[in-house]
Amino acid sequence: MYKFAFRNLWSRPLRSALSLVGMAVAIVLVIGLVSFSQGIRKLVRESLGQVDGLIVLQKENPDPSFSLIPASLEGPIDEIDGVKVVSPELWTLALQIEGEAAFRHGQEGIKYSAVVIGMDPKKANQIERTAIFKKAIVSGRYLEEGDHGRAVLSKEIADTFKKQVGDSLEAGGHVYEIIGIFSTGSLVFDRMLITDIDTVREISKKKAGYVSSYFVEPDEGREIHEIEKAIEARFPELEAQTPDEVGALASSLMLRLDAFLLVITVLPIVGGAVAILNTMLMSFGERIKEFGVMRACGWTRRDLVGLVLFEASYLGFAGGILGVLAGYAGTALVGLALLVEPVTPTWAPVGCIFLSTLLGMAGGSYPAVKAARMDPIRAIKYE
């Protein structure tokens, strides 16, 4: 029966190939969705793993670029038991670098933008365990007191614009002198430019006497959640976030995005099943007399059902294999372009092949039932 089924499928190669492609496209989308979702989660998890402290923001405003809190709160927060360092930060976005606007470059636009973070060099240098940028310096030095208008930038930005320590870089309409280059190995941090807080205040036109956020490093061995509760209890207008809470927020956003993309992915999956259904129905119409002869030669209804279902499931299985292979190749190429390493869990290819095979069987179930219910005599006489 199996050889017979293979021969039947490949006697109509174009139709079978179109069914395979239809199912493969759906599987490619599923593999891509899962791989990039897991890749982004891994990226966020590894990046936040470098942080040992609290990010204090305006309540219900999780984006530091839009958060504004009084600079006068630095002292009172520093007085809370267990707090080692309070470092004020002022965030803004540079959507133009070296005269090139990000929006003009489409998908490549991220290369022409940067997150600009203004810090108090004295306070920033007191941070020890979470001195992410200072520890990642590969050339030059980190910010020091008196470094007004100077910047430390990521190696990725420096390489893109062929800059070295001592050169100048225009970002967001301001020209910085480059004093250091860092490389954290994280896409989250490697699109950043670090400068002094007064420079960012000048270029961003943000209110005097306000900052975007505070980074709070606790004393060694102190429970971070206790300090978080103390800050929020004393300053109800503020929200202190631990790395775990930031990660949970990112995961929540990813779940919503996954749900949206899953709805979109359902359409081609259904389309792949319909393609197999269409192929099997057309095949059934062309083989009515053949089925009648097979019944007359002793094939049972169960045999015919098994034959048609095997053909349909084979189309689904082969489409799944093709989709998984194309999905791996496609996500690798797109990952290089987007600078995100796709992570495909082991269950994804197995689940996709099982799903495609199941959908193939579902698409072939109706033609199989029709073939089993045919009257052999009428089928033989069919013209």
C-alpha positions as CSV (number, residue, x, y, z in Angstrom):
1,M,0.0,0.0,0.0
2,Y,2.8,2.4,0.9
3,K,4.6,2.1,-2.5
4,F,1.2,2.5,-4.2
5,A,0.5,5.7,-2.3
6,F,4.0,7.1,-3.1
7,R,3.5,6.3,-6.8
8,N,0.1,8.0,-6.8
9,L,1.5,11.2,-5.3
10,W,4.4,11.5,-7.6
11,S,2.4,10.7,-10.7
12,R,1.1,14.3,-10.2
13,P,4.4,16.1,-9.1
14,L,3.3,19.7,-9.6
15,R,0.1,19.4,-7.6
16,S,1.9,17.5,-4.8
17,A,4.7,20.0,-4.8
18,L,2.3,22.9,-4.4
19,S,0.7,21.2,-1.5
20,L,4.1,20.7,0.1
21,V,5.0,24.3,-0.4
22,G,1.7,25.5,1.1
23,M,2.3,23.5,4.3
24,A,6.0,24.3,4.4
25,V,5.3,28.1,4.4
26,A,3.0,27.7,7.4
27,I,5.7,25.7,9.3
28,V,8.4,28.3,8.4
29,L,6.2,31.0,10.0
30,V,5.7,28.9,13.2
31,I,9.4,28.1,13.5
32,G,10.3,31.7,13.0
33,L,7.8,32.9,15.6
34,V,9.0,30.5,18.2
35,S,12.7,31.0,17.5
36,F,12.7,34.8,17.6
37,S,10.4,34.8,20.6
38,Q,12.7,32.6,22.5
39,G,15.8,34.4,21.2
40,I,14.5,37.8,22.5
41,R,13.6,36.3,25.9
42,K,17.2,34.9,26.1
43,L,18.6,38.2,25.2
44,V,16.6,40.1,27.8
45,R,17.4,37.4,30.5
46,E,21.1,37.5,29.8
47,S,21.2,41.3,29.7
48,L,19.3,41.7,33.0
49,G,21.5,39.1,34.6
50,Q,24.3,41.7,34.5
51,V,22.2,44.0,36.7
52,D,22.4,43.9,40.5
53,G,20.3,46.8,41.7
54,L,17.0,48.7,41.4
55,I,15.8,51.0,38.7
56,V,13.6,53.8,40.2
57,L,11.2,55.4,37.8
58,Q,8.1,57.5,37.7
59,K,5.1,55.3,38.7
60,E,3.3,53.6,35.9
61,N,5.9,54.8,33.4
62,P,8.3,51.9,32.7
63,D,10.2,53.7,29.9
64,P,13.1,55.9,31.3
65,S,13.0,58.0,28.1
66,F,9.6,59.4,29.2
67,S,9.9,59.2,33.0
68,L,10.5,62.4,34.9
69,I,11.1,62.4,38.7
70,P,12.5,65.2,40.9
71,A,16.3,65.3,41.2
72,S,15.8,66.4,44.8
73,L,14.9,62.8,45.7
74,E,18.4,61.5,45.4
75,G,19.4,62.4,48.9
76,P,16.3,61.0,50.6
77,I,16.6,57.7,48.7
78,D,20.3,57.5,49.6
79,E,19.3,57.7,53.3
80,I,17.2,54.5,53.1
81,D,18.8,51.7,55.1
82,G,20.7,49.3,52.8
83,V,21.3,51.7,50.0
84,K,24.9,51.9,48.9
85,V,24.8,54.2,45.8
86,V,22.1,56.3,44.1
87,S,23.0,57.3,40.6
88,P,20.8,59.7,38.7
89,E,20.2,59.2,35.0
90,L,18.7,61.2,32.2
91,W,17.6,59.3,29.1
92,T,16.9,60.5,25.6
93,L,16.9,59.1,22.0
94,A,19.2,60.1,19.2
95,L,17.3,59.2,16.0
96,Q,20.0,60.7,13.8
97,I,23.7,59.9,13.8
98,E,26.3,61.6,11.5
99,G,23.6,63.3,9.6
100,E,21.8,60.1,8.8
101,A,18.2,59.9,10.0
102,A,17.1,56.5,11.2
103,F,13.7,56.6,9.4
104,R,15.4,56.9,6.0
105,H,17.0,53.5,6.3
106,G,14.0,51.2,6.8
107,Q,15.0,48.0,8.6
108,E,18.6,49.3,8.8
109,G,17.3,52.3,10.8
110,I,18.4,50.9,14.1
111,K,22.0,51.4,13.1
112,Y,21.4,55.1,12.8
113,S,19.9,55.6,16.2
114,A,21.1,55.3,19.8
115,V,19.8,55.5,23.4
116,V,21.7,58.4,25.0
117,I,22.1,58.1,28.8
118,G,23.4,61.0,30.8
119,M,25.0,60.1,34.2
120,D,26.7,61.8,37.1
121,P,30.3,60.6,36.5
122,K,31.1,60.8,40.2
123,K,28.1,58.7,41.2
124,A,28.4,56.3,38.3
125,N,32.0,55.5,39.2
126,Q,30.9,54.5,42.8
127,I,28.8,51.7,41.3
128,E,30.7,48.4,41.6
129,R,28.7,45.3,41.0
130,T,26.6,46.7,38.1
131,A,29.3,48.9,36.4
132,I,28.2,47.3,33.1
133,F,29.7,49.9,30.8
134,K,32.8,50.6,32.8
135,K,33.7,46.9,33.0
136,A,33.1,46.5,29.3
137,I,35.6,49.2,28.1
138,V,37.7,47.8,25.3
139,S,39.4,51.1,24.3
140,G,40.0,54.4,26.0
141,R,38.4,55.1,29.4
142,Y,35.1,55.6,31.2
143,L,33.5,58.9,32.2
144,E,35.2,61.0,34.9
145,E,34.3,64.2,36.7
146,G,34.7,67.1,34.3
147,D,33.9,65.1,31.2
148,H,31.3,67.6,29.8
149,G,30.3,66.8,26.2
150,R,32.4,63.7,26.1
151,A,31.0,60.2,25.5
152,V,31.6,56.5,25.8
153,L,29.8,54.6,23.1
154,S,29.3,51.0,22.1
155,K,31.8,49.2,19.8
156,E,28.8,48.5,17.5
157,I,28.2,52.2,16.9
158,A,31.9,52.9,16.6
159,D,32.4,50.2,14.0
160,T,29.3,51.3,12.0
161,F,30.6,54.8,11.7
162,K,34.3,53.9,11.7
163,K,35.1,55.9,14.9
164,Q,38.0,55.5,17.3
165,V,38.8,57.0,20.7
166,G,39.7,60.7,20.1
167,D,37.3,61.1,17.2
168,S,34.0,63.1,17.3
169,L,30.5,61.7,16.7
170,E,27.4,63.7,15.9
171,A,24.3,62.1,17.5
172,G,20.9,63.7,17.8
173,G,22.2,67.1,16.8
174,H,25.1,67.2,19.3
175,V,28.8,66.5,18.6
176,Y,30.5,64.3,21.2
177,E,34.2,63.7,21.8
178,I,34.7,59.9,22.1
179,I,36.8,59.0,25.1
180,G,35.9,55.3,25.4
181,I,34.4,52.4,23.6
182,F,32.7,49.5,25.3
183,S,31.3,46.1,24.2
184,T,28.9,44.3,26.6
185,G,27.9,41.5,24.1
186,S,24.3,42.4,24.7
187,L,22.1,43.9,22.0
188,V,20.1,45.7,24.8
189,F,23.2,47.7,26.0
190,D,25.2,47.9,22.8
191,R,23.1,50.5,21.2
192,M,23.8,53.1,23.9
193,L,25.9,56.2,24.2
194,I,26.9,57.3,27.7
195,T,27.7,60.9,28.5
196,D,27.4,63.4,31.4
197,I,23.9,64.2,32.7
198,D,24.3,68.0,32.1
199,T,24.9,67.4,28.3
200,V,21.8,65.3,28.0
201,R,19.8,68.0,29.8
202,E,21.0,70.6,27.3
203,I,20.2,68.6,24.2
204,S,16.9,67.0,25.4
205,K,15.5,70.3,26.7
206,K,14.1,68.4,29.7
207,K,13.0,70.3,32.8
208,A,15.7,71.5,35.1
209,G,15.6,69.8,38.5
210,Y,14.3,66.5,37.1
211,V,15.9,63.2,36.1
212,S,14.6,60.2,34.2
213,S,15.5,57.5,36.8
214,Y,17.8,56.5,39.5
215,F,19.9,53.4,39.6
216,V,20.2,52.1,43.2
217,E,22.9,49.6,44.2
218,P,22.2,48.0,47.5
219,D,24.8,47.2,50.1
220,E,26.5,43.8,49.7
221,G,24.3,41.0,51.1
222,R,21.2,43.2,51.6
223,E,17.8,41.9,50.3
224,I,16.9,43.9,47.3
225,H,13.2,43.4,47.7
226,E,13.3,45.0,51.2
227,I,14.9,48.2,49.7
228,E,12.3,48.1,46.9
229,K,9.5,48.1,49.4
230,A,11.1,50.8,51.5
231,I,11.5,53.2,48.5
232,E,7.9,52.6,47.3
233,A,6.5,53.1,50.8
234,R,8.3,56.3,51.4
235,F,7.8,57.7,47.8
236,P,4.4,56.4,46.5
237,E,4.9,58.4,43.3
238,L,7.9,56.2,42.4
239,E,8.2,52.7,41.3
240,A,11.3,50.6,42.0
241,Q,11.9,47.7,39.7
242,T,14.2,44.7,40.2
243,P,15.8,43.0,37.2
244,D,13.3,40.1,37.7
245,E,10.4,42.5,37.5
246,V,11.7,44.2,34.4
247,G,12.1,40.7,32.9
248,A,8.6,39.8,33.8
249,L,7.3,42.9,32.2
250,A,9.3,42.1,29.0
251,S,7.9,38.5,29.1
252,S,4.3,39.9,29.4
253,L,4.8,42.1,26.4
254,M,6.3,39.1,24.5
255,L,3.3,36.9,25.4
256,R,0.9,39.6,23.9
257,L,3.1,39.8,20.8
258,D,3.2,36.0,20.5
259,A,-0.6,35.8,20.8
260,F,-1.0,38.4,18.0
261,L,1.5,36.6,15.7
262,L,-0.1,33.3,16.5
263,V,-3.4,34.5,15.2
264,I,-1.7,35.6,12.0
265,T,0.1,32.3,11.7
266,V,-3.1,30.3,12.0
267,L,-4.2,31.6,8.6
268,P,-1.4,30.0,6.5
269,I,-1.6,26.8,8.7
270,V,-5.3,26.5,7.7
271,G,-4.3,27.4,4.1
272,G,-1.8,24.5,4.1
273,A,-4.5,22.1,5.3
274,V,-6.9,23.4,2.6
275,A,-4.2,22.9,0.0
276,I,-3.9,19.3,0.9
277,L,-7.7,18.9,1.0
278,N,-7.9,20.4,-2.5
279,T,-5.1,18.1,-3.8
280,M,-6.8,15.0,-2.4
281,L,-10.2,16.0,-3.7
282,M,-8.9,16.6,-7.2
283,S,-7.0,13.3,-7.0
284,F,-10.2,11.5,-5.9
285,G,-12.1,12.9,-8.8
286,E,-9.5,11.6,-11.3
287,R,-9.3,8.2,-9.6
288,I,-13.0,7.2,-9.1
289,K,-12.8,4.4,-11.7
290,E,-9.5,3.3,-10.1
291,F,-11.0,3.1,-6.7
292,G,-13.9,1.0,-8.1
293,V,-11.5,-1.5,-9.7
294,M,-9.6,-1.7,-6.4
295,R,-12.8,-2.5,-4.5
296,A,-13.7,-5.1,-7.1
297,C,-10.3,-6.7,-6.7
298,G,-10.8,-7.1,-2.9
299,W,-9.8,-3.9,-1.3
300,T,-11.9,-3.1,1.7
301,R,-13.3,0.3,2.7
302,R,-10.7,0.4,5.4
303,D,-7.9,-0.2,2.9
304,L,-9.1,2.7,0.8
305,V,-9.4,5.0,3.8
306,G,-5.9,4.0,4.8
307,L,-4.5,4.6,1.3
308,V,-6.0,8.1,1.0
309,L,-5.1,9.1,4.6
310,F,-1.6,7.9,4.1
311,E,-1.2,9.9,1.0
312,A,-2.5,13.0,2.7
313,S,-0.4,12.5,5.9
314,Y,2.7,12.0,3.7
315,L,2.1,15.3,2.1
316,G,1.7,16.9,5.5
317,F,4.8,15.1,6.9
318,A,7.0,16.0,3.9
319,G,5.7,19.6,4.1
320,G,6.6,19.7,7.8
321,I,10.1,18.5,7.1
322,L,10.6,21.0,4.3
323,G,9.2,23.8,6.5
324,V,11.4,23.0,9.5
325,L,14.6,22.9,7.3
326,A,13.6,26.2,5.6
327,G,12.6,27.7,9.0
328,Y,16.1,27.0,10.4
329,A,17.8,28.5,7.4
330,G,15.5,31.5,7.3
331,T,15.7,32.3,11.0
332,A,19.5,32.1,10.8
333,L,19.6,34.6,7.9
334,V,17.1,37.0,9.4
335,G,18.8,36.7,12.8
336,L,22.0,38.0,11.3
337,A,20.2,41.0,9.8
338,L,18.3,41.8,13.0
339,L,21.3,41.1,15.3
340,V,19.1,38.7,17.4
341,E,20.2,35.1,17.9
342,P,17.2,32.8,17.2
343,V,16.7,30.1,19.7
344,T,14.7,27.1,18.5
345,P,13.6,24.8,21.4
346,T,13.9,21.0,20.7
347,W,10.1,20.6,20.9
348,A,9.4,23.1,18.1
349,P,10.5,21.0,15.0
350,V,9.0,17.8,16.4
351,G,5.8,19.6,17.3
352,C,5.7,21.3,13.8
353,I,6.2,18.0,12.0
354,F,3.5,16.3,14.1
355,L,1.1,19.3,13.5
356,S,1.7,19.2,9.7
357,T,1.1,15.5,9.6
358,L,-2.1,15.8,11.6
359,L,-3.3,18.6,9.4
360,G,-2.5,16.5,6.3
361,M,-4.6,13.7,7.7
362,A,-7.4,16.1,8.5
363,G,-7.2,17.4,4.9
364,G,-7.5,13.9,3.6
365,S,-10.2,12.6,5.9
366,Y,-13.1,13.9,3.7
367,P,-11.8,12.4,0.4
368,A,-11.0,9.2,2.3
369,V,-14.6,8.9,3.5
370,K,-15.9,9.6,0.0
371,A,-13.7,6.9,-1.5
372,A,-14.8,4.4,1.1
373,R,-18.5,5.0,0.5
374,M,-18.4,4.6,-3.2
375,D,-20.4,1.9,-4.9
376,P,-17.8,-0.2,-6.8
377,I,-20.1,-0.9,-9.8
378,R,-21.0,2.7,-10.3
379,A,-17.3,3.7,-9.8
380,I,-16.2,1.3,-12.5
381,K,-18.8,2.7,-14.9
382,Y,-17.9,6.3,-14.1
383,E,-16.8,8.4,-17.0
